[in-house]
Amino acid sequence: MKVLIADDEKIARLTMQKMLESFGYEVFAAGDGAEALTIFLEHHPNFVVTDWMMPRMDGITLVKTIRAFAESDYTYIVMISAREDKSDIMEGMQAGVDEFLSKPVDRDQLRARMRVGRRIITLQETLRHRIRELEEANRHVKKLQGLLPICAYCKNVRNESDLWQKVENYISEHESDVEFSHSICPDCYEKHVKPMEEKMRRKKEEAEARKVLELSQSRS
């Protein structure tokens, strides 16, 4: 997964970068919020770890802007700050921050926050996948509901009561658009299909009889 770090303090930024890389993440680093936003829009990282106070664009503005650009993939945001007042935490959460860490960043706490973020991102991806499956299934059901059985011979259609009627009568009774699928009504089966099946059965019996006759003649 990809992580974007935004911190104007070079030493703190490099320290976090090394820690995150040791955890196995691909890391991008920015020295202020404006640079971080440019990197975010280009690389779409899974995580953003940002300082609160930065030049050009502070962390809160960065978070609000990222949430405004929200796409289907969720970005887990960790705010790094020495602020611990309830009002500051509420401001960060309202802006879209998921987690807070105090400076200096503790390695174990950072690892734990990232693990929580990974679980949430994975759950979001699973949920999004399930939603796509349900939407596809729903489209399939709607498509099947729009199919109307129609006899391949007389063109009668089968209605909701499982009765066959003239297509003109059905259309006049239903205002919704329908597509047609082919079937065979009982009358046409007796009139057209059954005689063909009987004819094919007789031909098969005659062919088998000829084979038996030829076999008996060859033996004699």
Kinemage of the C-alpha trace (Angstrom):
@kinemage 1
@onewidth
@group {chain A} dominant
@subgroup {mainchain}
@vectorlist {calphas} color= white
{ca met a 1} P 0.000 0.000 0.000
{ca lys a 2} L 1.051 3.618 -0.598
{ca val a 3} L 1.521 6.266 2.105
{ca leu a 4} L 1.855 10.021 1.700
{ca ile a 5} L 3.697 11.947 4.437
{ca ala a 6} L 3.211 15.708 4.772
{ca asp a 7} L 5.485 17.469 7.282
{ca asp a 8} L 7.526 20.649 6.982
{ca glu a 9} L 10.085 19.416 9.542
{ca lys a 10} L 12.657 17.521 7.491
{ca ile a 11} L 14.009 15.329 10.295
{ca ala a 12} L 10.519 14.296 11.430
{ca arg a 13} L 9.532 13.626 7.814
{ca leu a 14} L 12.581 11.453 7.113
{ca thr a 15} L 12.154 9.578 10.397
{ca met a 16} L 8.536 8.685 9.607
{ca gln a 17} L 9.475 7.767 6.047
{ca lys a 18} L 12.095 5.278 7.241
{ca met a 19} L 9.687 3.771 9.773
{ca leu a 20} L 6.904 3.354 7.224
{ca glu a 21} L 9.253 1.889 4.631
{ca ser a 22} L 10.456 -0.616 7.233
{ca phe a 23} L 6.785 -1.604 7.693
{ca gly a 24} L 6.640 -2.436 3.980
{ca tyr a 25} L 4.839 0.642 2.621
{ca glu a 26} L 5.619 2.604 -0.523
{ca val a 27} L 6.179 6.144 0.776
{ca phe a 28} L 5.832 9.582 -0.830
{ca ala a 29} L 6.947 12.656 1.129
{ca ala a 30} L 6.005 16.339 0.926
{ca gly a 31} L 7.271 19.394 2.804
{ca asp a 32} L 3.920 21.208 2.960
{ca gly a 33} L 0.216 20.733 2.328
{ca ala a 34} L 0.207 22.149 -1.199
{ca glu a 35} L 2.953 19.788 -2.344
{ca ala a 36} L 1.194 16.915 -0.582
{ca leu a 37} L -2.044 17.630 -2.444
{ca thr a 38} L -0.227 17.527 -5.787
{ca ile a 39} L 1.311 14.156 -4.906
{ca phe a 40} L -2.027 12.852 -3.648
{ca leu a 41} L -3.836 13.686 -6.885
{ca glu a 42} L -1.089 12.026 -8.917
{ca his a 43} L -0.488 8.823 -6.928
{ca his a 44} L -3.758 8.287 -4.963
{ca pro a 45} L -2.150 6.830 -1.812
{ca asn a 46} L -4.061 4.578 0.570
{ca phe a 47} L -2.832 6.533 3.619
{ca val a 48} L -2.022 10.153 4.379
{ca val a 49} L 0.063 10.957 7.470
{ca thr a 50} L 0.101 14.726 7.859
{ca asp a 51} L 1.307 17.346 10.294
{ca trp a 52} L -1.199 19.963 11.465
{ca met a 53} L 0.852 23.152 11.145
{ca met a 54} L 2.561 23.576 7.748
{ca pro a 55} L 3.293 26.478 5.374
{ca arg a 56} L 1.196 27.241 2.261
{ca met a 57} L -1.503 24.733 3.267
{ca asp a 58} L -1.993 23.368 6.778
{ca gly a 59} L -3.014 19.824 7.631
{ca ile a 60} L -6.691 20.593 8.254
{ca thr a 61} L -7.063 22.280 4.862
{ca leu a 62} L -5.245 19.371 3.221
{ca val a 63} L -7.604 16.864 4.834
{ca lys a 64} L -10.715 18.820 3.823
{ca thr a 65} L -9.454 19.084 0.247
{ca ile a 66} L -8.681 15.359 0.061
{ca arg a 67} L -12.154 14.504 1.345
{ca ala a 68} L -13.648 16.879 -1.230
{ca phe a 69} L -11.852 14.883 -3.942
{ca ala a 70} L -13.164 11.635 -2.435
{ca glu a 71} L -13.362 8.809 -4.972
{ca ser a 72} L -14.388 5.175 -4.643
{ca asp a 73} L -11.138 4.200 -2.867
{ca tyr a 74} L -11.052 5.293 0.764
{ca thr a 75} L -7.994 7.170 2.073
{ca tyr a 76} L -7.115 6.637 5.734
{ca ile a 77} L -5.777 9.863 7.257
{ca val a 78} L -3.593 10.151 10.361
{ca met a 79} L -3.000 13.616 11.838
{ca ile a 80} L 0.317 14.299 13.607
{ca ser a 81} L 0.079 17.104 16.149
{ca ala a 82} L 1.039 18.252 19.616
{ca arg a 83} L -2.500 19.588 20.040
{ca glu a 84} L -4.542 17.546 22.476
{ca asp a 85} L -7.462 19.850 23.298
{ca lys a 86} L -10.908 18.397 22.751
{ca ser a 87} L -11.810 21.258 20.409
{ca asp a 88} L -8.760 20.541 18.228
{ca ile a 89} L -9.570 16.833 18.052
{ca met a 90} L -13.179 17.611 17.140
{ca glu a 91} L -12.024 20.024 14.434
{ca gly a 92} L -9.772 17.366 12.962
{ca met a 93} L -12.455 14.681 13.024
{ca gln a 94} L -14.995 16.995 11.420
{ca ala a 95} L -12.474 17.738 8.672
{ca gly a 96} L -12.110 14.009 7.971
{ca val a 97} L -9.198 12.802 10.120
{ca asp a 98} L -9.383 9.113 11.062
{ca glu a 99} L -6.657 8.945 13.720
{ca phe a 100} L -4.363 11.200 15.757
{ca leu a 101} L -0.754 10.768 16.868
{ca ser a 102} L 1.291 13.023 19.124
{ca lys a 103} L 4.757 14.333 18.347
{ca pro a 104} L 7.330 12.883 18.507
{ca val a 105} L 5.814 9.887 16.731
{ca asp a 106} L 6.251 6.586 18.549
{ca arg a 107} L 7.188 3.712 16.219
{ca asp a 108} L 4.888 1.144 17.850
{ca gln a 109} L 1.934 3.534 17.942
{ca leu a 110} L 2.443 4.405 14.283
{ca arg a 111} L 2.579 0.720 13.339
{ca ala a 112} L -0.624 0.061 15.318
{ca arg a 113} L -2.473 2.963 13.655
{ca met a 114} L -1.416 1.748 10.225
{ca arg a 115} L -2.664 -1.757 10.980
{ca val a 116} L -6.042 -0.350 11.981
{ca gly a 117} L -6.101 1.650 8.771
{ca arg a 118} L -5.284 -1.427 6.687
{ca arg a 119} L -8.203 -3.311 8.237
{ca ile a 120} L -10.596 -0.452 7.527
{ca ile a 121} L -9.370 -0.055 3.939
{ca thr a 122} L -9.685 -3.816 3.369
{ca leu a 123} L -13.226 -3.800 4.762
{ca gln a 124} L -14.096 -0.852 2.519
{ca glu a 125} L -12.754 -2.694 -0.528
{ca thr a 126} L -14.664 -5.861 0.407
{ca leu a 127} L -17.868 -3.886 0.906
{ca arg a 128} L -17.406 -2.094 -2.410
{ca his a 129} L -16.870 -5.451 -4.141
{ca arg a 130} L -20.042 -6.879 -2.565
{ca ile a 131} L -22.019 -3.813 -3.637
{ca arg a 132} L -20.803 -4.231 -7.226
{ca glu a 133} L -21.847 -7.892 -7.149
{ca leu a 134} L -25.309 -6.964 -5.837
{ca glu a 135} L -25.706 -4.236 -8.456
{ca glu a 136} L -24.746 -6.682 -11.206
{ca ala a 137} L -27.160 -9.290 -9.848
{ca asn a 138} L -29.899 -6.670 -9.681
{ca arg a 139} L -29.272 -5.662 -13.297
{ca his a 140} L -29.446 -9.333 -14.297
{ca val a 141} L -32.760 -9.800 -12.462
{ca lys a 142} L -34.225 -6.713 -14.104
{ca lys a 143} L -33.115 -8.005 -17.489
{ca leu a 144} L -34.759 -11.373 -16.860
{ca gln a 145} L -37.924 -9.657 -15.658
{ca gly a 146} L -38.073 -7.798 -18.961
{ca leu a 147} L -38.059 -11.013 -21.042
{ca leu a 148} L -41.386 -12.229 -22.417
{ca pro a 149} L -41.843 -15.827 -23.700
{ca ile a 150} L -43.205 -15.820 -27.268
{ca cys a 151} L -44.165 -18.874 -29.315
{ca ala a 152} L -41.799 -19.460 -32.231
{ca tyr a 153} L -44.715 -20.545 -34.460
{ca cys a 154} L -47.928 -18.648 -33.779
{ca lys a 155} L -46.231 -15.733 -31.969
{ca asn a 156} L -48.577 -15.954 -28.995
{ca val a 157} L -47.043 -14.779 -25.714
{ca arg a 158} L -47.247 -16.201 -22.194
{ca asn a 159} L -48.522 -13.717 -19.628
{ca glu a 160} L -48.038 -13.489 -15.856
{ca ser a 161} L -50.853 -16.016 -15.285
{ca asp a 162} L -48.996 -18.575 -17.440
{ca leu a 163} L -51.674 -18.274 -20.134
{ca trp a 164} L -50.945 -17.820 -23.841
{ca gln a 165} L -52.523 -14.902 -25.672
{ca lys a 166} L -52.115 -12.863 -28.833
{ca val a 167} L -49.148 -10.538 -28.693
{ca glu a 168} L -51.335 -7.595 -29.718
{ca asn a 169} L -53.635 -8.205 -26.761
{ca tyr a 170} L -50.728 -8.471 -24.356
{ca ile a 171} L -49.115 -5.252 -25.524
{ca ser a 172} L -52.432 -3.399 -25.310
{ca glu a 173} L -52.756 -4.535 -21.673
{ca his a 174} L -49.212 -3.576 -20.679
{ca glu a 175} L -47.759 -0.124 -21.054
{ca ser a 176} L -44.168 -1.050 -20.158
{ca asp a 177} L -41.548 -1.900 -22.776
{ca val a 178} L -40.648 -5.575 -23.082
{ca glu a 179} L -38.183 -7.732 -24.991
{ca phe a 180} L -39.184 -11.086 -26.466
{ca ser a 181} L -37.678 -14.521 -25.871
{ca his a 182} L -38.798 -17.503 -27.957
{ca ser a 183} L -40.783 -20.450 -26.655
{ca ile a 184} L -43.533 -22.781 -27.962
{ca cys a 185} L -47.123 -22.740 -26.796
{ca pro a 186} L -48.997 -26.052 -26.192
{ca asp a 187} L -51.177 -25.742 -29.326
{ca cys a 188} L -48.190 -25.226 -31.613
{ca tyr a 189} L -46.347 -28.056 -29.920
{ca glu a 190} L -49.190 -30.446 -30.806
{ca lys a 191} L -49.537 -29.005 -34.306
{ca his a 192} L -45.905 -28.569 -35.358
{ca val a 193} L -43.347 -30.003 -32.964
{ca lys a 194} L -44.978 -33.295 -31.995
{ca pro a 195} L -45.474 -34.454 -35.637
{ca met a 196} L -41.800 -33.706 -36.343
{ca glu a 197} L -40.741 -35.651 -33.270
{ca glu a 198} L -42.942 -38.567 -34.352
{ca lys a 199} L -41.489 -38.456 -37.855
{ca met a 200} L -37.941 -38.464 -36.506
{ca arg a 201} L -38.799 -41.362 -34.186
{ca arg a 202} L -40.146 -43.428 -37.118
{ca lys a 203} L -37.055 -42.707 -39.207
{ca lys a 204} L -34.855 -43.822 -36.358
{ca glu a 205} L -36.826 -47.069 -35.958
{ca glu a 206} L -36.655 -47.735 -39.715
{ca ala a 207} L -32.893 -47.165 -39.712
{ca glu a 208} L -32.440 -49.562 -36.815
{ca ala a 209} L -34.622 -52.155 -38.567
{ca arg a 210} L -32.502 -51.902 -41.721
{ca lys a 211} L -29.352 -52.421 -39.697
{ca val a 212} L -30.816 -55.556 -38.106
{ca leu a 213} L -31.897 -56.882 -41.517
{ca glu a 214} L -28.498 -56.219 -43.085
{ca leu a 215} L -26.768 -57.911 -40.158
{ca ser a 216} L -28.946 -61.025 -40.425
{ca gln a 217} L -28.407 -61.247 -44.198
{ca ser a 218} L -24.637 -60.988 -43.828
{ca arg a 219} L -24.600 -63.856 -41.329
{ca ser a 220} L -26.663 -66.099 -43.611
